[in-house]
Amino acid sequence: MGLMNIFGLNNLSFRGAGSYVDTKLPAGRSSIEGLLWKDWMNVWKFVMESQNGLCLLLCAAVYHFFPYDYEAAARWDAAVFVSRLQLNVLIVWGFYSACHVLSNFLSSRKFLPARYPNFADMFQMVFYCTLSAVQWTVWEYGFCHMLGRGYMPFQTDAEVLMSWENIAWNAALVVAVPYIRIIHFYWCHRLIHFRFMYKYIHSLHHRNSDIDPFAGVCMHPYEILYYFTTACWPSLYVNCSPFVWMWNLFHAMITPAAPHSGFEDHWSTDQFHYIHHAKFECNYGTGAICFDKMFGTFVDKFDVNVKEQYDKENIAKGKAQYMAITDDVLNVLPKSNDYTLHWMYCIASYYWVLANALGWDDTDYRLVAANLAFGPAVVGVVLMQTFGDINPLLWPFDKEPVGVCALHIAAGMLFSVVPAYHFAAGVLGGSAEATAYCQLWGC
């Protein structure tokens, strides 16, 4: 207890199974129900006796030694962007590589002992993980552009320290970030599991039948767009330190590594989320604040051998076309005409944003932002209706009560799609009036 478990370590070690694990059982067979809602009200345990504490320390070091350059971002300085990108890629590769090495050399209780990612799998995961680091940099640069241009107010470090009120406000937001992440993750994740979003976007994350730390942010560029909208809560809507924005994005980018280790006895392992990867139709959130328990999608453990459960419940349902492991390095590419069309739309949308930001295109910024945020859902529906699919648009939630289904779509849009619009509009709008902050509180 106490400092022996600082940063989520097990008696100051990265090795060892959690207290809930019955080592007499195969990996994945121990019950995790006792972990639900546990310690989430104990701020010290939730923040410091978990990987949240280590990530907060690393983020504070980055904030101090590599501060944001608002003036450079205000004039779209490409050299500064590239410099920041190099830093972020190094952080991602370094942290994820460390988790990969630690899990494979210090752990022994693998959920799927016979399955390890091959070269093609690792190439795909590292490729998309790096793309996520690129978009992380874009989000940071876009936010700094708004601050550097004076579109949004923010509290400098000196202003934060000017009063106890400012210190308390920003400290509360820093502590709140891991909680915000949990709430945002559930609603965003449930949204992209609806078939019209899952098929073309989230299925990429689920291609790996067994996960590795690099699978954590191995995401489609549109999934990472929605995933990063967590940083908008609260920084896009309130006046606070830019550290809160950095910390929110840093947490989103770094913390998925350890829970995707694929081992039961690894630092910050997450059986809750591993079951989601193996069964797909459960455990969409986390155990700390367990929305899945509320909505009946919680699965406690594997009832049978993990491999048997995976094969029985997923390949037998015809999902193998999306999940199959191949030796083809080109597994990073789309596999069919409708996927190719969706990728073409994705690339065109991002180019449209870039062209509008740099003044190469004079389309109304609201249309460009709306296309970026809402377009993938619309295009997904159109492609599914045009090319057909083995499942309905709302699968696997099509048999849920209408109210529950509507709630998840509405809340998912509110938490992830609407903020994507607000962020893009604020960056492209060219004035304070275009930002969500000014629309809420006045300029």
C-alpha positions as CSV (number, residue, x, y, z in Angstrom):
1,M,0.0,0.0,0.0
2,G,0.9,3.7,-0.1
3,L,4.2,4.5,-1.7
4,M,4.9,0.8,-2.5
5,N,2.1,1.1,-5.1
6,I,3.0,4.5,-6.4
7,F,2.3,5.0,-10.1
8,G,0.4,1.6,-10.1
9,L,3.6,-0.4,-9.4
10,N,3.2,-3.7,-7.5
11,N,5.5,-3.3,-4.5
12,L,7.6,-0.9,-6.6
13,S,7.9,-3.5,-9.4
14,F,6.5,-3.5,-12.9
15,R,5.9,-7.3,-12.5
16,G,3.2,-9.1,-10.7
17,A,-0.5,-9.9,-11.0
18,G,-3.1,-7.8,-9.3
19,S,-4.7,-8.8,-5.9
20,Y,-7.8,-10.1,-7.7
21,V,-5.9,-12.7,-9.7
22,D,-6.2,-16.3,-8.8
23,T,-2.9,-17.7,-10.1
24,K,-4.3,-21.2,-10.0
25,L,-6.6,-20.3,-12.9
26,P,-5.6,-19.6,-16.5
27,A,-5.2,-15.9,-17.4
28,G,-8.5,-14.1,-17.8
29,R,-10.5,-16.4,-15.6
30,S,-10.3,-14.5,-12.4
31,S,-13.3,-12.3,-11.5
32,I,-12.9,-8.5,-11.8
33,E,-16.3,-7.6,-10.4
34,G,-14.8,-6.6,-7.1
35,L,-12.8,-3.9,-9.0
36,L,-15.8,-2.1,-10.3
37,W,-16.2,1.5,-8.9
38,K,-13.3,0.8,-6.7
39,D,-11.1,3.7,-5.4
40,W,-12.6,6.2,-7.9
41,M,-13.5,8.5,-5.0
42,N,-10.1,8.2,-3.4
43,V,-8.2,10.8,-5.4
44,W,-4.8,9.8,-4.2
45,K,-5.3,6.1,-5.2
46,F,-7.0,7.0,-8.4
47,V,-4.5,9.5,-9.6
48,M,-1.2,8.6,-7.9
49,E,-1.4,4.9,-7.2
50,S,-2.1,4.2,-10.9
51,Q,-0.3,4.9,-14.1
52,N,-2.1,8.3,-14.1
53,G,0.5,9.5,-11.6
54,L,3.5,8.6,-13.7
55,C,1.9,10.1,-16.8
56,L,1.2,13.3,-14.9
57,L,4.8,13.5,-13.8
58,L,6.0,13.0,-17.4
59,C,3.6,15.5,-18.7
60,A,4.7,18.1,-16.2
61,A,8.3,17.5,-17.3
62,V,7.4,18.0,-20.9
63,Y,5.4,21.2,-20.1
64,H,8.4,22.6,-18.2
65,F,11.2,21.7,-20.6
66,F,9.4,21.9,-23.9
67,P,6.8,24.7,-23.5
68,Y,4.3,25.6,-26.2
69,D,5.3,28.3,-28.6
70,Y,2.1,30.3,-29.1
71,E,3.6,33.0,-31.3
72,A,5.0,30.4,-33.7
73,A,1.6,28.6,-33.8
74,A,-0.2,31.8,-34.5
75,R,1.7,32.3,-37.7
76,W,1.6,28.6,-38.7
77,D,5.4,28.2,-38.4
78,A,6.1,24.8,-40.0
79,A,9.6,24.4,-38.5
80,V,8.2,24.7,-35.0
81,F,5.5,22.2,-35.9
82,V,8.0,19.7,-37.2
83,S,10.1,20.2,-34.0
84,R,7.1,19.4,-31.8
85,L,6.2,16.5,-34.0
86,Q,9.7,15.0,-33.5
87,L,9.3,15.4,-29.8
88,N,5.9,13.7,-29.7
89,V,6.9,10.8,-31.9
90,L,9.9,10.2,-29.6
91,I,7.7,10.2,-26.5
92,V,5.3,7.8,-28.1
93,W,7.9,5.4,-29.5
94,G,9.9,5.6,-26.2
95,F,7.0,4.9,-23.9
96,Y,5.3,2.3,-26.0
97,S,8.5,0.5,-26.7
98,A,9.2,0.4,-22.9
99,C,5.8,-1.1,-22.3
100,H,6.4,-3.6,-25.1
101,V,9.7,-4.7,-23.6
102,L,8.5,-4.8,-20.0
103,S,5.4,-6.8,-20.9
104,N,7.2,-9.4,-23.0
105,F,10.3,-9.9,-20.8
106,L,8.9,-9.4,-17.3
107,S,5.4,-11.0,-17.6
108,S,4.4,-14.6,-18.0
109,R,0.6,-14.8,-17.7
110,K,-0.4,-14.1,-21.3
111,F,-4.1,-14.1,-22.1
112,L,-3.4,-15.9,-25.4
113,P,-0.1,-17.8,-24.8
114,A,0.2,-19.1,-28.3
115,R,-0.4,-15.8,-30.1
116,Y,2.2,-13.1,-30.6
117,P,2.0,-10.3,-33.1
118,N,4.1,-11.0,-36.2
119,F,6.1,-8.5,-38.3
120,A,3.1,-7.4,-40.3
121,D,1.0,-6.9,-37.1
122,M,3.8,-4.8,-35.5
123,F,4.3,-2.8,-38.7
124,Q,0.6,-2.0,-38.8
125,M,0.4,-1.0,-35.1
126,V,3.6,1.2,-35.2
127,F,2.4,2.8,-38.4
128,Y,-1.0,3.9,-37.1
129,C,0.5,4.7,-33.7
130,T,2.8,7.1,-35.4
131,L,-0.1,8.6,-37.4
132,S,-1.8,9.2,-34.0
133,A,1.3,11.0,-32.8
134,V,1.0,13.3,-35.9
135,Q,-2.5,14.1,-35.1
136,W,-1.6,14.7,-31.4
137,T,0.8,17.4,-32.6
138,V,-1.9,18.9,-34.9
139,W,-4.3,19.1,-32.0
140,E,-1.6,20.8,-29.8
141,Y,-0.7,23.2,-32.7
142,G,-4.3,24.1,-33.5
143,F,-5.0,24.9,-29.8
144,C,-1.9,27.0,-29.5
145,H,-2.9,28.8,-32.7
146,M,-6.1,29.9,-31.2
147,L,-4.4,31.1,-28.0
148,G,-1.6,32.8,-29.9
149,R,-4.1,34.6,-32.1
150,G,-6.0,35.7,-29.0
151,Y,-9.2,33.9,-30.1
152,M,-9.5,32.4,-26.6
153,P,-8.4,33.6,-23.1
154,F,-6.1,31.4,-21.1
155,Q,-4.2,31.6,-17.8
156,T,-0.5,31.9,-18.0
157,D,1.6,30.2,-15.3
158,A,2.1,33.6,-13.6
159,E,-1.6,34.3,-13.6
160,V,-2.3,30.8,-12.2
161,L,0.0,31.6,-9.3
162,M,-1.4,35.0,-8.7
163,S,-4.3,33.8,-6.5
164,W,-5.3,30.8,-4.5
165,E,-8.6,30.8,-6.4
166,N,-6.7,30.2,-9.7
167,I,-4.5,27.6,-8.2
168,A,-7.4,25.7,-6.8
169,W,-9.4,26.0,-10.1
170,N,-6.5,24.6,-12.2
171,A,-5.5,21.9,-9.7
172,A,-9.1,20.7,-9.7
173,L,-9.1,20.5,-13.5
174,V,-5.8,18.6,-13.5
175,V,-7.2,16.1,-11.0
176,A,-10.5,15.9,-13.0
177,V,-8.7,14.9,-16.3
178,P,-8.6,11.1,-15.6
179,Y,-12.2,11.2,-14.6
180,I,-13.1,13.2,-17.7
181,R,-11.2,10.7,-19.8
182,I,-13.2,7.7,-18.4
183,I,-16.5,9.4,-19.1
184,H,-15.6,10.6,-22.5
185,F,-14.1,7.2,-23.5
186,Y,-17.2,5.3,-22.7
187,W,-19.6,7.5,-24.8
188,C,-17.2,7.9,-27.6
189,H,-16.3,4.2,-27.7
190,R,-19.9,3.1,-27.7
191,L,-20.7,5.5,-30.6
192,I,-17.9,4.1,-32.9
193,H,-19.1,0.5,-32.2
194,F,-22.4,1.2,-34.1
195,R,-21.9,-0.6,-37.3
196,F,-22.0,2.5,-39.6
197,M,-19.0,3.8,-37.6
198,Y,-17.3,0.6,-36.7
199,K,-17.1,-1.0,-40.1
200,Y,-15.0,1.8,-41.7
201,I,-13.3,3.3,-38.7
202,H,-13.1,1.4,-35.4
203,S,-12.6,-2.1,-37.1
204,L,-9.0,-1.1,-37.8
205,H,-8.3,-1.0,-34.0
206,H,-9.8,-4.5,-33.7
207,R,-7.8,-6.1,-36.5
208,N,-5.4,-7.5,-34.0
209,S,-6.6,-10.8,-32.6
210,D,-4.1,-10.4,-29.7
211,I,-3.0,-7.0,-28.5
212,D,0.3,-5.4,-27.8
213,P,1.1,-2.0,-26.2
214,F,1.4,-0.4,-29.7
215,A,-2.2,-1.4,-30.3
216,G,-3.2,1.2,-27.8
217,V,-3.5,4.0,-30.3
218,C,-3.4,2.0,-33.4
219,M,-6.4,3.8,-34.7
220,H,-8.0,5.1,-37.9
221,P,-7.3,8.8,-38.3
222,Y,-11.0,9.5,-37.8
223,E,-11.2,7.5,-34.6
224,I,-8.2,9.3,-33.1
225,L,-10.0,12.6,-34.1
226,Y,-13.0,11.7,-32.0
227,Y,-10.8,10.2,-29.3
228,F,-8.8,13.4,-28.9
229,T,-11.9,15.5,-28.3
230,T,-11.5,14.5,-24.7
231,A,-9.1,17.5,-24.5
232,C,-12.0,19.8,-25.4
233,W,-13.5,18.9,-22.0
234,P,-12.9,21.4,-20.4
235,S,-10.2,23.5,-22.1
236,L,-12.2,24.5,-25.2
237,Y,-15.1,25.8,-23.0
238,V,-13.5,27.4,-19.9
239,N,-10.6,29.7,-19.1
240,C,-7.7,27.7,-17.6
241,S,-4.0,26.9,-17.9
242,P,-2.8,25.3,-21.2
243,F,-1.3,22.6,-19.0
244,V,-4.8,21.2,-18.6
245,W,-5.0,20.8,-22.4
246,M,-1.6,19.3,-22.6
247,W,-2.3,16.9,-19.7
248,N,-5.6,15.7,-21.2
249,L,-4.0,14.9,-24.6
250,F,-0.9,13.4,-23.0
251,H,-3.0,11.1,-20.9
252,A,-5.1,10.1,-24.0
253,M,-1.9,9.4,-26.0
254,I,0.2,7.6,-23.4
255,T,-2.1,5.6,-21.0
256,P,-3.5,3.1,-23.6
257,A,-0.1,1.4,-23.9
258,A,0.1,-0.6,-20.7
259,P,-3.6,-1.8,-20.6
260,H,-3.0,-3.3,-24.1
261,S,-0.1,-5.4,-23.1
262,G,-1.9,-8.7,-23.6
263,F,-0.6,-10.0,-20.2
264,E,-2.4,-10.5,-16.9
265,D,0.6,-9.8,-14.7
266,H,1.9,-6.6,-16.3
267,W,2.0,-3.1,-14.8
268,S,-1.4,-1.4,-15.3
269,T,-2.8,-4.4,-17.1
270,D,-6.5,-4.2,-17.8
271,Q,-8.5,-7.5,-18.0
272,F,-11.7,-5.4,-18.4
273,H,-10.5,-4.0,-21.7
274,Y,-8.8,-7.2,-22.9
275,I,-12.2,-8.9,-22.6
276,H,-13.6,-6.2,-24.9
277,H,-10.9,-7.0,-27.5
278,A,-11.7,-10.7,-27.3
279,K,-15.5,-10.5,-27.2
280,F,-16.1,-7.1,-28.9
281,E,-19.7,-6.7,-27.7
282,C,-19.0,-5.8,-24.0
283,N,-16.9,-3.7,-21.7
284,Y,-16.9,-0.5,-23.7
285,G,-15.8,1.7,-20.9
286,T,-13.7,1.0,-17.8
287,G,-14.3,-0.6,-14.4
288,A,-13.5,2.5,-12.3
289,I,-16.7,4.2,-13.4
290,C,-18.6,1.3,-14.9
291,F,-21.3,2.4,-17.3
292,D,-21.3,-1.1,-18.7
293,K,-22.7,-2.4,-15.5
294,M,-25.5,0.2,-15.8
295,F,-26.4,-0.8,-19.3
296,G,-25.9,-4.5,-19.1
297,T,-22.8,-4.8,-21.3
298,F,-20.4,-5.8,-18.5
299,V,-18.5,-9.2,-18.8
300,D,-16.6,-10.2,-15.7
301,K,-14.2,-12.9,-17.0
302,F,-13.7,-15.6,-19.6
303,D,-15.9,-18.6,-19.0
304,V,-13.7,-20.8,-21.1
305,N,-10.2,-20.7,-22.5
306,V,-9.6,-17.3,-24.1
307,K,-8.6,-18.6,-27.5
308,E,-11.7,-20.9,-27.6
309,Q,-13.9,-17.9,-26.6
310,Y,-12.4,-15.7,-29.2
311,D,-12.8,-18.2,-32.0
312,K,-16.3,-19.3,-31.0
313,E,-17.8,-15.8,-30.5
314,N,-16.1,-13.8,-33.2
315,I,-14.8,-15.8,-36.2
316,A,-18.0,-17.9,-36.1
317,K,-20.0,-14.7,-36.5
318,G,-18.4,-13.9,-39.7
319,K,-16.1,-11.2,-38.4
320,A,-12.9,-12.9,-39.6
321,Q,-12.9,-10.6,-42.7
322,Y,-12.1,-7.7,-40.3
323,M,-9.9,-9.4,-37.7
324,A,-7.7,-11.9,-39.7
325,I,-4.0,-11.8,-39.1
326,T,-2.0,-11.9,-42.3
327,D,1.7,-11.9,-43.2
328,D,1.1,-9.0,-45.6
329,V,2.7,-5.8,-44.5
330,L,0.2,-4.0,-46.7
331,N,-2.4,-4.9,-44.1
332,V,-2.2,-1.2,-43.3
333,L,-4.2,-0.6,-46.5
334,P,-8.0,-0.8,-47.0
335,K,-9.3,-4.2,-48.3
336,S,-12.3,-3.5,-50.5
337,N,-14.0,-0.8,-52.7
338,D,-16.2,0.7,-50.0
339,Y,-13.2,0.8,-47.5
340,T,-11.1,2.5,-50.3
341,L,-13.9,5.1,-50.9
342,H,-14.1,5.8,-47.2
343,W,-10.3,6.3,-47.0
344,M,-10.4,8.6,-50.0
345,Y,-13.1,10.7,-48.3
346,C,-11.0,10.7,-45.1
347,I,-7.9,12.0,-46.9
348,A,-9.9,14.6,-48.8
349,S,-11.5,15.9,-45.6
350,Y,-8.2,16.4,-43.9
351,Y,-6.7,18.0,-46.9
352,W,-9.8,20.4,-47.1
353,V,-9.1,21.4,-43.5
354,L,-5.4,22.0,-44.2
355,A,-6.2,24.0,-47.4
356,N,-8.8,26.1,-45.5
357,A,-6.4,26.8,-42.6
358,L,-3.6,28.0,-44.9
359,G,-5.8,30.1,-47.1
360,W,-5.7,27.9,-50.2
361,D,-9.5,27.4,-50.0
362,D,-12.1,30.0,-49.1
363,T,-15.0,27.8,-48.3
364,D,-17.0,28.8,-45.2
365,Y,-15.1,27.4,-42.3
366,R,-18.4,26.1,-40.7
367,L,-19.0,23.8,-43.7
368,V,-15.4,22.5,-43.6
369,A,-15.6,21.9,-39.8
370,A,-19.1,20.2,-40.1
371,N,-17.8,17.9,-42.8
372,L,-14.8,16.9,-40.7
373,A,-16.9,16.2,-37.6
374,F,-20.2,14.8,-38.9
375,G,-19.1,13.5,-42.4
376,P,-17.8,10.1,-41.4
377,A,-21.2,9.0,-39.9
378,V,-23.1,10.2,-43.0
379,V,-20.6,8.6,-45.4
380,G,-20.6,5.4,-43.4
381,V,-24.4,5.1,-43.7
382,V,-24.3,5.9,-47.4
383,L,-21.6,3.3,-48.2
384,M,-23.3,0.6,-46.1
385,Q,-26.6,1.2,-47.9
386,T,-24.9,1.3,-51.3
387,F,-22.5,-1.7,-50.9
388,G,-24.5,-3.7,-48.4
389,D,-23.3,-5.4,-45.3
390,I,-23.7,-8.6,-43.3
391,N,-25.1,-6.6,-40.3
392,P,-27.7,-3.7,-40.0
393,L,-26.6,-0.1,-39.4
394,L,-27.1,-0.1,-35.7
395,W,-25.6,-3.6,-35.0
396,P,-24.8,-4.8,-32.4
397,F,-27.2,-2.5,-30.6
398,D,-30.1,-2.9,-33.0
399,K,-32.0,-5.1,-30.5
400,E,-31.6,-2.7,-27.6
401,P,-34.6,-0.6,-26.4
402,V,-35.0,2.4,-28.7
403,G,-34.4,4.9,-25.8
404,V,-31.1,3.3,-24.8
405,C,-29.9,3.2,-28.4
406,A,-30.8,6.8,-29.0
407,L,-29.2,7.9,-25.7
408,H,-25.9,6.3,-26.7
409,I,-25.9,7.9,-30.2
410,A,-26.9,11.3,-28.8
411,A,-24.4,11.3,-25.9
412,G,-21.7,9.9,-28.2
413,M,-22.2,12.8,-30.6
414,L,-22.3,15.3,-27.7
415,F,-19.1,14.1,-26.1
416,S,-17.0,13.5,-29.3
417,V,-18.5,14.7,-32.6
418,V,-19.7,18.1,-31.5
419,P,-16.4,19.1,-29.8
420,A,-14.6,18.0,-33.0
421,Y,-16.7,20.6,-34.9
422,H,-16.1,23.3,-32.2
423,F,-12.3,22.7,-32.3
424,A,-12.1,22.8,-36.1
425,A,-14.4,25.8,-36.3
426,G,-12.3,27.7,-33.7
427,V,-9.1,27.0,-35.5
428,L,-10.4,27.8,-39.0
429,G,-12.8,30.7,-38.1
430,G,-10.2,33.4,-38.0
431,S,-11.8,35.3,-35.1
432,A,-12.7,34.9,-31.5
433,E,-16.4,34.8,-32.5
434,A,-15.9,31.5,-34.1
435,T,-14.8,29.8,-30.9
436,A,-17.1,27.8,-28.7
437,Y,-15.8,29.7,-25.7
438,C,-16.9,33.1,-27.0
439,Q,-20.2,31.7,-28.1
440,L,-20.8,30.4,-24.5
441,W,-19.4,33.3,-22.5
442,G,-19.0,36.2,-24.9
443,C,-15.9,37.7,-26.3
